Amino acid sequence: MSDFSVRRLRSDEERAATDLFRRALHAKEMTDEEWSAIAPSMQPDRGFGAFDHELIGTLRSFDSEVTLPGGGVTPLAAVSLVGVRADRTRRGVLTGLMRAQFEDFAARGVPAAMLHASEGAIYGRFGYGVAVRAKSIEVDRHRARFRPEAPAGGQISLLDLESTVEQWPSLFDALPRTRPGMIARSPHLWPGYERELRRATTPVTTAVHRGQDGVDGYVTYTVERAHFGAPTLLKIQSFHYASPDAFAGLWRYLLSVDLVDRITAEKRPLDEPVELLFTDPRHVTVQKIQDEGWLRLVDVERMLGARTYLGEPVVIEVTDPFLEHNSGRYRLSEDGAVRTTDPADLELHADTLSMVYLGGWRPSDLAAVGRVRATGTAALERADLLFGTRVNPWCGTFF
């Protein structure tokens, strides 16, 4: 292992750390103008750097909170900008950064963290697991027709780019975060979203849906085509709603936009029933299913006690090599979660526990591929019910 130290970044080191992250992803360093736009996104005292005689690795987080099964919320660290210099990889630098960050979370009482992974093989050893998956879809705008019973109602109003930038935070905050995995958006995230909107090469439009009680949904999109005469693509950038009327009403609007051939939406909830709005569901195709959010239970006991459960009790034994204080047995029931010395019904590692925690995976499915060890089928059936949720988890926020 190389000799290096990890410490909190100073404010005058943030740009160098961000450039290091960008180089790790093979992106160009920022111009002065780009840094001026992105600098407000750097929440103070949340960045860490690894140093030998210079900066060789970095990561940071943003303060947030996450919706849990049962509707409760708990503090969450949204981890981002993770990178190690190419000539310092595989020397324990990322491990050192992760340890420092987890220690910081523990000191601040943050029980969970989430990240979006650039590679799928990196984060499992640190206890992160794929808790949220999402689908990307394409709709044939010319052929999709609404079923007669599809919800209708409400009014649509349009916002241009400047109005979108101004109103996006209030629109998002006005809608309830009902799905497990949905997170609050830190004020530090919005400058980055504004920067992405302003980089669009075609007009940015937001359609806002208003029902009887006011705003209950919005969709932001651009319309693009490769060249004159090529198929025209409406690309959904953000789509949030709080009612069936808003969901259907916004899709009705999108299909009414002229000079559009196809509509695409990336990273949507797995169980979002867009295709069921239409007379022929085959006019909606799933282009991809991918991981959307990697969850880490930093304080397993607190997090197990924070969500709700339904069904008969199960005792799980958790192995957490990276955060040993989490290892042990926990009894889960409708009354909550407590440590116990009772025999375990299920055995699993911390990353696997993160996968089932929000309800995105059934323990029985993970047992089928060797990720969970169980005493028998009955224990898995109880665990499936306990960890199950009414709707699939979804994050819906990139950071």
Backbone hydrogen bonds, N-H to C=O, Kabsch-Sander energy under -0.5 kcal/mol:
donor,donor_aa,acceptor,acceptor_aa,energy
2,S,91,R,-0.6
4,F,2,S,-0.6
5,S,51,F,-2.6
7,R,49,G,-2.2
9,L,47,G,-2.5
13,E,10,R,-1.8
14,E,11,S,-1.0
17,A,13,E,-2.1
18,T,14,E,-2.4
19,D,15,R,-2.6
20,L,16,A,-2.2
21,F,17,A,-2.2
22,R,18,T,-2.3
23,R,19,D,-2.6
24,A,20,L,-2.1
25,L,21,F,-1.1
25,L,22,R,-0.5
26,H,23,R,-1.9
27,A,22,R,-3.1
35,W,31,T,-2.6
36,S,32,D,-2.2
37,A,33,E,-1.4
38,I,34,E,-1.9
39,A,35,W,-2.8
41,S,38,I,-2.2
42,M,39,A,-1.9
43,Q,41,S,-1.3
46,R,43,Q,-1.1
48,F,59,L,-3.1
49,G,7,R,-2.8
50,A,57,G,-2.7
51,F,5,S,-3.0
52,D,54,E,-2.1
56,I,50,A,-3.3
57,G,50,A,-1.1
58,T,83,G,-2.8
59,L,48,F,-1.7
60,R,80,S,-2.0
61,S,46,R,-0.8
62,F,78,A,-1.5
64,S,76,L,-2.2
66,V,74,T,-2.5
67,T,182,M,-2.6
68,L,72,G,-3.4
71,G,68,L,-2.5
74,T,66,V,-1.5
76,L,64,S,-2.4
77,A,112,A,-2.0
78,A,62,F,-2.8
78,A,76,L,-0.6
79,V,77,A,-0.9
79,V,114,M,-2.9
80,S,60,R,-2.6
83,G,58,T,-2.6
83,G,81,L,-0.6
85,R,56,I,-3.1
88,R,85,R,-2.4
89,T,86,A,-0.7
91,R,88,R,-0.6
96,G,92,G,-2.3
97,L,93,V,-2.2
98,M,94,L,-2.8
99,R,95,T,-2.4
100,A,96,G,-2.1
101,Q,97,L,-2.4
102,F,98,M,-2.8
103,E,99,R,-2.3
104,D,100,A,-1.9
105,F,101,Q,-2.6
106,A,102,F,-2.6
107,A,103,E,-2.2
108,R,104,D,-1.8
109,G,105,F,-0.6
109,G,106,A,-0.9
110,V,105,F,-2.8
113,A,296,R,-2.2
114,M,77,A,-2.4
115,L,294,W,-2.0
116,H,79,V,-0.5
117,A,115,L,-0.5
122,I,119,E,-0.7
126,F,123,Y,-1.3
127,G,124,G,-1.9
128,Y,123,Y,-1.8
129,G,295,L,-2.2
131,A,129,G,-1.3
131,A,293,G,-1.6
132,V,293,G,-2.0
134,A,290,Q,-2.8
135,K,268,R,-2.6
136,S,288,K,-2.8
137,I,265,A,-2.7
138,E,285,T,-2.2
139,V,263,I,-3.0
140,D,283,H,-2.4
141,R,139,V,-1.2
141,R,261,D,-1.4
142,H,261,D,-0.7
143,R,140,D,-0.7
144,A,140,D,-2.1
147,R,277,L,-2.8
150,A,147,R,-1.5
155,Q,210,R,-2.2
157,S,208,V,-2.0
159,L,206,T,-2.5
164,T,160,D,-2.6
165,V,161,L,-2.7
166,E,162,E,-1.9
167,Q,163,S,-2.5
168,W,164,T,-2.6
171,L,167,Q,-2.7
172,F,168,W,-2.6
173,D,169,P,-2.5
174,A,170,S,-1.4
175,L,171,L,-0.6
175,L,172,F,-1.3
178,T,176,P,-1.2
181,G,67,T,-2.7
182,M,179,R,-1.8
183,I,395,C,-0.7
184,A,65,E,-2.2
186,S,184,A,-0.7
189,L,186,S,-2.1
190,W,186,S,-0.7
192,G,189,L,-0.7
193,Y,189,L,-1.5
194,E,190,W,-2.7
195,R,191,P,-2.2
196,E,192,G,-1.9
197,L,193,Y,-2.3
198,R,194,E,-2.5
199,R,195,R,-1.0
200,A,197,L,-1.5
205,T,221,Y,-2.5
206,T,159,L,-2.1
207,A,219,V,-2.9
208,V,157,S,-3.3
208,V,206,T,-0.6
209,H,217,G,-2.8
210,R,155,Q,-2.6
211,G,214,G,-2.7
214,G,211,G,-1.5
216,D,209,H,-2.3
217,G,209,H,-0.8
218,Y,240,H,-2.7
219,V,207,A,-2.1
220,T,238,S,-2.8
221,Y,205,T,-2.8
222,T,235,K,-1.8
223,V,203,P,-0.5
224,E,233,L,-3.2
230,A,227,H,-2.4
233,L,224,E,-3.7
234,L,262,R,-2.9
235,K,222,T,-2.8
235,K,233,L,-0.7
236,I,234,L,-0.6
236,I,264,T,-2.8
237,Q,220,T,-3.4
238,S,220,T,-1.5
240,H,218,Y,-2.2
242,A,216,D,-2.9
243,S,216,D,-0.5
247,F,243,S,-2.3
248,A,244,P,-2.7
249,G,245,D,-2.8
250,L,246,A,-2.5
251,W,247,F,-1.5
252,R,248,A,-2.6
253,Y,249,G,-2.1
254,L,250,L,-2.5
255,L,251,W,-2.3
256,S,252,R,-0.7
256,S,253,Y,-1.3
257,V,253,Y,-0.6
257,V,254,L,-1.1
261,D,232,T,-2.1
262,R,232,T,-2.1
263,I,139,V,-2.0
264,T,234,L,-2.7
265,A,137,I,-2.1
266,E,236,I,-0.6
268,R,135,K,-3.6
270,L,133,R,-0.6
272,E,269,P,-1.6
274,V,272,E,-1.4
276,L,273,P,-0.8
277,L,274,V,-1.9
278,F,275,E,-1.2
279,T,145,R,-2.7
283,H,280,D,-1.9
284,V,281,P,-1.6
285,T,138,E,-2.6
285,T,283,H,-0.5
287,Q,136,S,-3.0
287,Q,285,T,-0.7
288,K,136,S,-1.3
290,Q,134,A,-2.6
292,E,132,V,-3.4
293,G,132,V,-1.9
294,W,115,L,-2.9
295,L,129,G,-2.6
295,L,293,G,-0.6
296,R,113,A,-2.8
298,V,111,P,-1.3
298,V,296,R,-1.1
299,D,111,P,-2.1
300,V,298,V,-0.6
303,M,299,D,-2.5
304,L,300,V,-2.9
305,G,301,E,-1.6
306,A,302,R,-0.7
306,A,303,M,-0.8
307,R,303,M,-0.9
308,T,69,P,-1.8
314,V,332,L,-2.0
316,I,314,V,-0.6
316,I,330,Y,-2.7
317,E,346,L,-2.7
318,V,316,I,-0.6
318,V,328,G,-3.2
319,T,348,L,-1.8
320,D,318,V,-0.5
326,N,323,L,-2.2
327,S,324,E,-1.6
328,G,318,V,-2.1
330,Y,316,I,-2.6
331,R,338,V,-3.4
332,L,314,V,-3.2
332,L,330,Y,-0.6
333,S,336,G,-2.4
334,E,311,G,-0.6
336,G,333,S,-2.0
338,V,331,R,-1.6
340,T,329,R,-1.8
345,D,315,V,-2.9
346,L,315,V,-1.8
347,E,373,R,-2.8
348,L,317,E,-2.4
349,H,371,R,-0.5
350,A,319,T,-1.9
353,L,349,H,-2.3
354,S,350,A,-2.1
355,M,351,D,-1.2
356,V,352,T,-1.6
357,Y,353,L,-1.6
358,L,354,S,-0.6
359,G,356,V,-1.3
365,D,362,R,-0.7
366,L,362,R,-1.7
367,A,363,P,-2.2
368,A,364,S,-1.6
369,V,365,D,-0.6
370,G,367,A,-1.6
371,R,366,L,-2.9
372,V,366,L,-0.8
373,R,347,E,-2.5
375,T,345,D,-2.0
380,L,376,G,-1.5
381,E,377,T,-2.5
382,R,378,A,-2.2
383,A,379,A,-2.3
384,D,380,L,-2.8
385,L,381,E,-1.7
386,L,382,R,-2.6
387,F,383,A,-2.6
388,G,384,D,-0.9
394,W,180,P,-2.3
